[in-house]
Amino acid sequence: MAYDDNNIFAKILRGEIPCKKVYEDEHTLAFHDINPQAPVHVLVIPKGAYVSMDDFSAKASATEQAAFVRAIGQVALQLGIVDSGYRVLANHGRDGHQEVPHLHMHVFGGRDLGPMIGRPRS
């Protein structure tokens, strides 16, 4: 999957589309998902043009990588879900059902999230 400069997250980063910001630093932006799947559902994105975690880990600087991981922890802390627990999820590619070709982590919390993946059917 190639990076598309016109994806929705690129437009948010350029200020063309508004977002409900939760956290921002020099390298990352976190904002509420417009279609939340849990009481807390925030997206954390790097500000650079990275499609996936493998792309990000290969091309991003150590500073960008540290900021991204730190931002996820800051979001969980800021939104009060550290003690009760939370889930971090990234979808990549067709089989992972990635919808936007810009690396993003979903941070879910605020309720019991249940098992991560259902058991395969026989």
Sequence and secondary structure as in RCSB ss.txt:
>XXXX:A:sequence
MAYDDNNIFAKILRGEIPCKKVYEDEHTLAFHDINPQAPVHVLVIPKGAYVSMDDFSAKASATEQAAFVRAIGQV
ALQLGIVDSGYRVLANHGRDGHQEVPHLHMHVFGGRDLGPMIGRPRS
>XXXX:A:secstr
    TTSHHHHHHTTSS   EEEE SSEEEEE SS SSSEEEEEEESS   SHHHHHHHS HHHHHHHHHHHHHH
HHHTT TTT EEEE   TTTTT  SSS  EEEEESS    SS     
